Every structure is written in structure tokens, then in C-alpha cells.
Amino acid sequence: KIPHRQEFKEILFLCNKMKLIFLLIGLALPLLEAGSSKQLRKLYWHSEGLEAPVLVRKLTTRESTLVEIDPVMLVRPTETSWTKRYDPIAKQAYIDVPVWLTVKNIEFALRSEISVKFAAVTDVTASMDPGSVYNAFGFVWSQGEEMGVLRLGCSDANQDKTGHVCNIDDLVESLSSGHNAPLRRVLLKAEVSFFNRPPVTLEYRLRLLNTRRPELEDYSVSSRDRKLNGQSILPYCAERLRLLKSIRINNGTCSAMVYEFDPRMESRISHLVEEPICFSADPISPESIQRDPSDQNRWTVALKMLIRNKNNEASLLAEVVSGLSKLGRKVKAGQVKWMALWRAQRSLSGALLDDDSVRVGELRLPPALSGSSRDGNGEVELHCRHEAACRSLAAKIQANPVNFWRHIRWQATFLVDLSTESLPPQCIHAPEGARFAALPKLSGSSLTSGAAQPGAEEAAAWRQVCRNPPATLCRTKHTADDRNWIVVQQRRSASLGFDRPWADYVRGFGDGENFWIGLTALHMLTTASNRGPGVNLRIQMTFWNGTEAFAEYTGFQVAGHEANFSMTYSQMSKSKSSVFYDALADGKGAGFSTYDRDRDRDSGSCSQTWGRGGWWFGACYKFYPNGLYPPGGRNLDWKYMKWASNKEIVSLSSVMMMVQI
């Protein structure tokens, strides 16, 4: 039967309606699978007339609303960004392109939202579009860092389909003149986790922002510039807050940074104090170990953090006032004001980042009461694979909390609420650098004297290393990825010879420019109790052509005198090294040798043959930082300072060895 025309129209209408319904269901399924996750909006971040779009996502549940921001992948070049470099070992000419994954200003702009933060990024890789003449040699970045570095350049004689040969000078000239076509061909793949869910791989194109790194002052030019998507932005505090002193509070287990308020300002307040962020000495209760309600295959343990709250505010302030009086500052409690903790972002050392069984959450703060004091302590949640792992971890932290908390640092932002002629009613104070959640060597009872105390052996080792001569033994260094190190060897000039006997290398020697910490100190630093199997070792070198290189090793250990101070390590960390060949491998497992004490694997004496310096010689070496300093610059003789690959040896103009603390 042929349907009537009207019936045909009705059938066609029903079909189109069903198609529309199925289309809507198809669009809705990804949102349902994401747990009601949806794109909130695209936020345009303004800076000096330029715009950078930012994707913002929102998750709404019955309990709360969470807002997370995609990585921004912004390139903000500086005056030295397009500097040509060369790696003679890998034979690669390259430049380092700074890429910002997060921009804190955006979080400030969205502060009216609840729980605003950048989505968690766990890995970033870089590649070039097919047909590009340039290479992306990698993306150097540590998890949790705000910025990474894209290594872009030429390897061998690359050429595209038209026959154009890769030339690093052309790349530098192009980028310096503002032609950014090579950057547009870079593809970044990031593993991003939204709302604590399993990570997904997203692809990003670089965006270039031709300005300096903007701070909140950029928005103070006019009322229009101080608005970002309808949200007011607070300016940074005036530079009339002079850092005075770090004062110990909470019976010496915590510290607070005190700033002197410029007396020229018309205010009764004379000093401002940053709110403390320290670990709590309270016992870890069994009730704090629970199954994660959001993931039944994971367990959590909640650790208390000491922050200013309604119960301890008066006592902490009294300790600050007492500390100021010891400095000769006679002030009353009413002249000292707390800065309100607005935001705290934690960064982890390599020891925790390398531990796949533990995940450390951000600082969670209780709600603020009147006067910005809070109702209770803060909390950091640790995630474990199973209950037994959480209980074991809690026991270790309880026995010696410093061993855990020394791997965590906090970068805090504070809200200052003042009203003067020189300061706005409210402003933001964001100090440079980060601080420990614990005070190493001095926090808690675990580092008191007496062998019966947990951690006493480790504390004794640290005290012996740091208090005995030479004075260079406690020289520390802070690297850009927010890790702290003790420098154990350094060579910068020919002013001090390293051709020394066994006794000198055991005891240590040197001055402020060139030194060796000593084998006894190295043994104690790398094998002290409760520190696990060795420590991280970082070697930083400069070649005579100006190229800087570095290599990192995990599980580095130096045995005691009875084992001839033999050296070993777990592996070379290729992802944290700029060189590819492990030149330290030749001496792995070897005892230490000097010209008067031969413990090498060679038939002769490596030390006597090659410059009379001390080292862990195999037969004989590929890395020799204690060789003779090259006279007059570059020298390829094997008795001088060298780093070698399987193809060639490279002369060093400076070298530094450090172990992580």
C-alpha cells in the first residue's frame, strides 16, 4: 500500500525526531561517563593587549562544585630564550623554549569559584608535525612545576621535502624576529587528570605570548585592565614589606616569616607575619586510615598540618612577639598582624616522585571564621595502593616525621588586609621560593640526642658532617625544580690541586671555590639510617664551549672504610639528564683509589698514570672530575677533567657533584 502524502510527512517527521534524539544521546554519553563533568567556559586572559584562551571545566556534585583549568601551554620568551646551544655528546644544536603549563593569575581571577585549581598533569611529551625540518628533542619538566622547557633544534643534516636543510641559526633568527612558524608545528601531548580521575591524553598547540611574565600588577593600569571575565583581581602588596627574620614558634617545631612594615606608612601595625605551614606532632590515629570513597581500590591516610586557627592563634602570636623582643624589637601583640593563608601549593622532591606506591595530595584547609582564623588544623591526604601500605607508611612517619616531611615544600600566597595611603585595602603577598613543612635537624623529639631515639643515628651523621672542618662541607644548593642538595665536590679553577693522597680524600679538603667533601662524610650522607637505598646524585658540568650538561643517578651509595669506600648506584635517570651516555658506569662497584692507595681494576695504577687524582676507577674511567685542571682551557689529554661518551671525550671547564637532601 502506498502511504498517503500526509501519512508520509508524519513518518518522515517521526524519523527525523528519532535521529535528533539519538544524536542528543550520543552527545550526552561522554558527559555522563565523565561524571557530570562539563566545560564551564573559555576564559580569555588579558595581558598588555594580548589574549590567551584558557579552557575551564566544572564538575558539580551534590556536595560541592569543583573547577579545574586545562594546561595553558604558553610560550613567554625572555631576552635569552633564543640562545643557541650545542650538545657535543649527542651532536645536537638546539634552543630551550620556556613553556608555561599553569598561570597562577588565572586561579586568582576565578577565586569566587569553589575549589579552583589547575588539572593535574602527570606527563608531557613533544613532537613535530610531519615534514618539519626541526626536531623536538624532548620536554624537560618535573611533575607539579609551573614551567617546562621544550628543547628544539637540529640533529645531523635534517632536511624537508623541498631540500631545505636544518640550520639552527635560521631558527634563532626566525624566532628572534617574531616569525613563529616553527613553534606552530610543535605538538605537545599531555596526560591530564580531571577531578582525580584516571588521566587522559590531550593534544595541545603552543601559543606565543610576546610579553614578559605578567604579574598581578599588570592589571593595575586601569579599571578595565583590573577585570578578567568580570572578576576583580587584587594587586600585589607594595614593596614596603621588608623581610626581617624567621622566628621559631610552636615550641621550636615550626617557623614563621616576619616582615617589618615600613614605618613611613600611617598604620599602627609594625610587623606582618606569614601564617605557618608545618607538620603536626600529634599522633596519627588509626581512624585516619580509611578506604578512599572515590576509589574503592585505594586507601588514604590523613596527616594533620599545623596552621593558625582559633585555638592556637593567641599562643603562636605570643611566641612571635617574644621572638621579636629577643631581636630588640619591643612590640605589643596589637602591633603584629597575621597575613591570611590564601593558597598553598606543594612540591615534592625526587624521592617521593619516584615512589609509585604513594601519592601526596594538596593542603586542605578548614573553613575560615571571623578574622580569617580557621576552625581546626589543615590536612594532607596520602594515597596508598592498599591498607597495609598506608599503615606501614603511617608507622614510618610517626617514628620519624622529618624523614617524610623534608621531601615536601610549600609555595604559599597570602592575603594582606590593610588600609593605608600606600597600600590598598587588600593585596596579595606571594614570597619567592618555597619552604619546608618541617625543620630538618631541629623539629620534634626524633632528632634529640641518645641512640634509643628513632633517627638518632641519622641525626648524629648529619651533625658530624656539618660541624667538622673543612667549612665547605655544608654548602647547599637549591635547583630550579625545587629540590635541595649538599655539594660534595666542586671544581671551578686551577687554584687548588686534586692530586692528593688517600688521607686527604678520606678527610676532605678545599676552599670556597674548589673542594672535596671527604669519603667519610660521603659515606654518612648516602647510607645514614632511615634514608632508604642510597640518595639521588646530580652531576653538573660545563664544557669549554660554554655548553652546560647534567646527569642524575638514583640509589647512589658510598660504603665505609672497611670496603675501601666503594661506590654504587641503582641507575642513571635518563629523563632527568641532558646527556645520554652513562660515563659513571665504569666505576660502579669499584673501591676508591689514590696515587698512594690503588684499588682500581686496571693492571697498573690509574691514579698515578692519569694526573694522580683520586676516584672510583674501573679500568680506568669515562668520567674524571678530580683530574688535573686543564691549563689554558680545553685539553683532551686523559689526565685532565673529562666526561666521555662511547664515541668521544669532552674536556670540562667546571664540574659540581651534589647529593639530594
ZAVO-950485 format. One line per field, with one value per residue (C-alpha): x, y, z; residue number from 0. Coordinates in pm, whole numbers. Each point is the difference from the previous one (the first is absolute). Layout:
<bamis>
x (X	...)
y (Y	...)
z (Z	...)
torlo (NUM	...)
</bamis>
This chain:
<bamis>
x (0	140	-35	-203	205	-101	90	336	71	-82	229	284	-53	18	321	166	-113	151	328	12	-62	280	233	-69	57	333	108	-110	176	353	-130	-169	315	204	-224	-185	324	-58	177	-83	129	300	168	208	300	105	353	110	-257	63	-242	63	-305	-27	-235	-182	-192	-254	-124	-315	-99	-247	274	204	98	353	168	317	200	172	378	60	318	111	341	122	348	260	310	203	-267	134	362	166	145	182	28	330	-77	-338	117	-311	-34	-303	-177	-201	-357	-171	-355	-235	-254	-176	-50	-86	-174	-279	-74	-10	-243	-237	28	-377	-43	27	316	163	326	188	-64	274	256	203	204	78	162	88	13	9	-252	104	215	154	372	48	4	-165	267	-226	-196	193	-249	-59	-349	-159	222	-157	240	172	265	-44	332	-28	274	196	156	245	-104	-379	-178	-362	-169	112	363	25	270	-49	207	-12	103	-304	-221	149	-32	-360	-114	193	-170	-345	-65	-139	-83	240	-178	-340	117	67	-255	-8	-174	-88	-143	-258	-217	-322	-170	235	-111	227	214	-91	241	-73	177	97	148	241	-118	248	-34	246	16	190	-157	-301	-65	-307	142	-70	-367	44	38	-369	-330	-58	332	-82	-294	35	-324	-191	222	200	369	187	336	324	85	230	371	12	-11	360	78	134	45	-124	-123	-51	-344	-202	280	265	-154	-124	107	-177	140	-28	0	64	-270	141	-25	-68	-344	-273	-101	15	122	381	52	-177	33	-58	-228	201	-24	162	-61	-188	167	-333	-8	-145	-324	-115	-327	191	71	-306	-109	-24	-373	70	212	-68	337	194	59	80	168	-70	291	-65	173	65	-157	-133	-346	-230	156	370	-14	70	288	169	-24	151	298	46	-6	249	227	-12	94	312	92	-33	-342	-226	-347	-341	-235	-227	285	50	-247	-31	-11	-287	101	-185	156	276	136	233	300	168	364	117	-15	-378	-57	185	-217	-291	-170	-69	-184	2	-302	-17	-54	-366	-105	-299	-251	112	-179	-16	336	125	88	-109	-191	264	321	70	36	205	-133	233	-125	121	-68	-130	-68	322	207	-179	52	367	47	-180	228	313	-124	-94	346	186	-222	292	108	-333	-76	344	-95	-297	15	-279	-34	-254	-198	-132	-275	98	-292	118	-120	265	89	266	-180	-344	-251	92	303	181	338	171	354	260	121	-163	35	23	-294	258	318	273	231	-203	-366	-158	151	121	323	101	315	6	26	-338	-190	-120	223	277	262	-95	2	345	130	-137	147	341	2	-114	203	344	249	44	-266	-114	-165	-347	-24	-351	-163	-364	-80	-274	-222	-29	241	279	349	329	298	258	251	71	264	3	365	360	64	-17	155	-189	314	-14	63	-255	-20	-107	-277	-129	1	-100	176	-52	-114	-307	69	147	-59	-66	-233	182	-72	-102	-258	-123	-46	-209	-207	-89	-52	-144	-287	-362	107	-70	236	232	-73	-36	326	14	306	9	267	104	197	258	-236	-245	-247	-146	-90	-127	-60	-200	25	-225	108	351	196	356	103	215	375	1	-131	248	-286	-130	-270	-320	-336	-331	-24	50	-321	-18	-311	185	329	108	265	-82	314	64	365	-14	-66	370	57	-322	89	367	190	145	363	268	362	112	-293	-83	-342	-85	-64	291	329	179	-99	-254	64	378	-37	-269	70	29	-358	-228	-307	-204	207	-108	247	40	-289	-240	-70	286	-97	307	255	238	-165	65	267	-94	-341	-105	229	-85	273	-151	169	-220	-364	-215	-346	-2	-255	42	120	211	131	-94	213	-164	45	-201	-172	-219	-129	-296	-207	-366	-122)
y (0	341	237	314	322	117	-338	18	341	-132	-301	228	231	-294	-126	341	26	-340	101	315	-199	-247	291	163	-329	-37	346	-56	-333	146	241	-280	-213	293	25	319	167	279	297	308	262	125	267	258	110	354	141	319	-34	-367	-280	-361	-229	-235	-296	-30	-312	-46	-303	44	-257	2	97	257	168	-59	213	-109	176	-162	43	326	-93	361	105	318	69	198	182	-323	-242	-21	-69	-264	-298	-315	-344	-147	-346	-40	224	213	375	131	281	-25	130	89	-142	88	-267	198	370	80	326	-199	-174	336	128	-290	18	45	-356	-294	-216	159	-158	-111	-358	-245	-59	-319	-5	219	-112	206	-79	188	-12	-223	184	240	51	54	-257	2	-167	-19	188	49	34	-125	-89	284	267	309	13	-250	36	-116	-90	89	-22	-193	-344	-108	136	2	130	30	-114	316	-65	271	-103	55	296	106	356	28	-117	256	282	-95	-10	313	195	-113	-265	-285	-253	-267	16	-49	-339	-129	-245	-57	-302	26	-258	201	-119	190	-21	-277	-236	-221	215	58	99	341	176	367	254	258	357	285	298	276	160	-51	-229	205	46	141	351	-22	48	315	232	73	-125	-180	-184	-101	-209	-351	-157	214	-93	262	-74	107	172	-112	168	302	-70	159	-332	-79	-357	13	-348	-357	-53	-343	-65	-292	-89	20	-256	254	334	318	268	347	318	352	244	325	253	280	-150	135	-316	-135	-332	-30	-365	-251	-377	-273	-274	-316	-323	-279	-365	-79	-201	-160	-382	-152	-163	-336	170	222	-305	-66	-134	278	61	118	-306	-330	-138	266	83	334	123	355	193	308	327	276	327	302	-66	131	-227	78	353	179	-229	14	379	16	-205	238	303	-174	-78	364	116	-219	189	329	82	107	-49	-82	-266	266	123	-341	-127	-336	-33	-231	-320	13	-279	-257	-224	-282	-125	-336	-106	-277	-258	30	46	-326	-192	-135	-150	336	307	324	229	376	187	3	288	14	284	344	169	371	170	-264	-248	-356	-262	-271	-115	-63	-344	-176	-327	-280	-263	-360	-308	-205	27	-169	249	293	-145	-67	351	152	-195	129	358	-34	-135	283	263	209	-279	35	371	114	-114	239	376	255	302	220	310	228	260	323	203	355	345	271	274	-220	-334	-90	-147	-351	-126	-324	-97	-283	-55	-145	-353	-273	-118	-334	-139	-116	142	-255	-90	206	-101	-234	-239	-251	195	38	-163	-360	-315	-127	272	-79	178	72	-175	209	320	-80	-53	334	181	-158	89	357	95	-138	187	85	270	-78	-326	147	198	-47	76	44	-103	146	-307	82	-262	48	-146	-14	71	-277	94	318	110	348	94	-121	176	-326	-332	-329	-217	-97	-308	-243	176	330	-163	-182	314	257	313	323	360	193	-51	-350	-278	-368	-73	-316	-372	-36	277	-152	-337	155	217	-288	-285	164	-193	43	151	-303	-153	290	355	191	121	293	85	345	78	284	-72	242	112	125	-288	-109	-364	-203	-362	-147	-339	-176	-221	149	-150	13	-288	35	-17	-379	-26	258	250	-186	176	-133	130	-131	164	314	207	62	219	231	11	203	-256	-348	-203	-121	93	-94	-368	-87	59	-161	-243	106	108	350	37	265	10	-154	-249	-202	-171	19	-286	92	-189	324	303	219	286	1	-26	264	313	-155	94	-218	-174	-320	-143	-302	-55	295	251	192	278	162	316	-17	0	287	332	69	272	272	-147	-301	-302	-349	-187	-272	126	313	51	-197	-128	-264	-178	-318	214	284	175	355	236	175	360	-58	-286	-38	-314	18	-243	77	79)
z (0	-93	301	-36	-35	348	148	-178	154	347	-48	-120	298	244	-162	24	362	83	-170	211	319	-82	-82	335	181	-180	105	360	51	36	262	191	-17	135	305	-87	-109	-245	-153	203	-242	-188	202	-187	201	-87	22	-171	-277	-73	73	98	5	296	14	333	105	277	191	207	261	283	245	-189	-324	-129	-266	-179	-272	-297	-46	-187	-196	-34	-131	166	-141	191	-124	11	-124	-355	99	-215	187	-99	159	-126	135	-170	-288	23	-59	185	184	322	-36	332	12	284	90	272	72	358	-93	-158	326	175	-260	68	377	39	-126	240	0	-305	-113	-308	-108	98	-276	35	-321	-302	-326	-307	-371	-329	-284	-292	-250	250	-40	374	281	341	216	302	261	325	283	354	116	193	-156	-155	-294	-226	-270	-360	-161	-368	-260	-260	-2	-271	-343	13	-307	-105	-322	-183	86	266	249	373	116	364	-91	-228	287	241	-254	-84	363	96	-277	110	-268	206	-271	145	337	-162	-127	351	138	376	146	368	235	196	288	61	339	127	-277	-213	-232	-363	-277	-152	-287	14	-238	135	39	5	229	-93	344	317	253	117	369	167	-28	-373	76	210	-299	-26	132	-330	31	355	-120	-131	-120	246	297	190	43	312	-51	158	328	-14	32	345	182	93	99	353	144	14	355	153	144	139	243	-269	-239	-255	-145	-105	-231	152	-212	121	-102	-138	288	-251	-56	218	183	352	-144	18	-100	-226	42	-256	124	80	-198	199	78	318	276	94	-23	-316	112	-144	-101	-243	-222	-213	-336	-257	-60	-356	-88	177	-117	189	367	160	315	117	155	208	-84	248	-115	185	140	270	265	-50	-143	331	103	-341	-6	350	-122	-295	231	231	-295	-112	349	-13	-316	184	-148	286	-144	137	-128	-150	-222	-163	-261	-170	-376	-92	-180	-331	-199	54	-275	90	-195	54	-14	-228	281	23	-371	-70	248	-207	305	168	-126	200	-22	36	327	103	223	236	-48	116	287	78	-15	-251	278	-72	191	37	-165	-363	-151	-266	-136	-110	-247	20	-209	293	372	112	-200	168	347	-68	-133	300	237	-175	9	366	89	-173	-165	-122	-236	-180	25	-110	-353	-16	-49	-21	-225	179	-91	274	21	178	132	70	-84	-35	-242	-158	5	-132	247	-117	-188	-74	146	-192	132	-230	62	204	357	174	192	255	147	-78	290	249	-24	254	249	-259	-51	362	131	115	-207	121	-187	-355	-250	250	-215	-303	205	138	-352	-115	299	-54	-369	52	308	-84	-222	-280	7	-354	108	49	-320	-137	-334	-103	-358	-219	45	370	133	257	-18	190	-226	50	-271	-197	-251	-149	-45	17	333	199	-99	37	-34	368	217	146	337	-160	-202	307	216	-261	-123	-187	11	-107	-371	-28	253	74	293	109	-31	365	-41	-329	169	278	-236	-232	247	315	158	-114	-332	-216	-258	-72	-114	-326	-152	-245	-209	-164	-258	-229	-317	-134	-279	265	-24	333	64	291	98	288	171	250	291	20	293	132	228	311	62	31	-360	-136	-38	-305	-203	-153	-123	-131	-341	-203	-23	-374	33	241	-193	-301	-102	-125	72	357	50	371	-76	-34	372	130	278	7	310	24	-116	40	-116	334	39	-314	-1	-372	-246	-228	-2	81	209	-176	241	-47	-377	-42	202	353	95	213	-147	-32	-284	-197	-281	10	-45	-225	250	194	193	225	-279	-71	-86	-372	-35	-244	-66	-205	25	-122	190	220	317	3	106	-245	-82	-273	-216	-200	-291	140	310	97	206	298	114	321	178	308	174	240	207	69	351)
torlo (0	1	2	3	4	5	6	7	8	9	10	11	12	13	14	15	16	17	18	19	20	21	22	23	24	25	26	27	28	29	30	31	32	33	34	35	36	37	38	39	40	41	42	43	44	45	46	47	48	49	50	51	52	53	54	55	56	57	58	59	60	61	62	63	64	65	66	67	68	69	70	71	72	73	74	75	76	77	78	79	80	81	82	83	84	85	86	87	88	89	90	91	92	93	94	95	96	97	98	99	100	101	102	103	104	105	106	107	108	109	110	111	112	113	114	115	116	117	118	119	120	121	122	123	124	125	126	127	128	129	130	131	132	133	134	135	136	137	138	139	140	141	142	143	144	145	146	147	148	149	150	151	152	153	154	155	156	157	158	159	160	161	162	163	164	165	166	167	168	169	170	171	172	173	174	175	176	177	178	179	180	181	182	183	184	185	186	187	188	189	190	191	192	193	194	195	196	197	198	199	200	201	202	203	204	205	206	207	208	209	210	211	212	213	214	215	216	217	218	219	220	221	222	223	224	225	226	227	228	229	230	231	232	233	234	235	236	237	238	239	240	241	242	243	244	245	246	247	248	249	250	251	252	253	254	255	256	257	258	259	260	261	262	263	264	265	266	267	268	269	270	271	272	273	274	275	276	277	278	279	280	281	282	283	284	285	286	287	288	289	290	291	292	293	294	295	296	297	298	299	300	301	302	303	304	305	306	307	308	309	310	311	312	313	314	315	316	317	318	319	320	321	322	323	324	325	326	327	328	329	330	331	332	333	334	335	336	337	338	339	340	341	342	343	344	345	346	347	348	349	350	351	352	353	354	355	356	357	358	359	360	361	362	363	364	365	366	367	368	369	370	371	372	373	374	375	376	377	378	379	380	381	382	383	384	385	386	387	388	389	390	391	392	393	394	395	396	397	398	399	400	401	402	403	404	405	406	407	408	409	410	411	412	413	414	415	416	417	418	419	420	421	422	423	424	425	426	427	428	429	430	431	432	433	434	435	436	437	438	439	440	441	442	443	444	445	446	447	448	449	450	451	452	453	454	455	456	457	458	459	460	461	462	463	464	465	466	467	468	469	470	471	472	473	474	475	476	477	478	479	480	481	482	483	484	485	486	487	488	489	490	491	492	493	494	495	496	497	498	499	500	501	502	503	504	505	506	507	508	509	510	511	512	513	514	515	516	517	518	519	520	521	522	523	524	525	526	527	528	529	530	531	532	533	534	535	536	537	538	539	540	541	542	543	544	545	546	547	548	549	550	551	552	553	554	555	556	557	558	559	560	561	562	563	564	565	566	567	568	569	570	571	572	573	574	575	576	577	578	579	580	581	582	583	584	585	586	587	588	589	590	591	592	593	594	595	596	597	598	599	600	601	602	603	604	605	606	607	608	609	610	611	612	613	614	615	616	617	618	619	620	621	622	623	624	625	626	627	628	629	630	631	632	633	634	635	636	637	638	639	640	641	642	643	644	645	646	647	648	649	650	651	652	653	654	655	656	657	658	659	660)
</bamis>
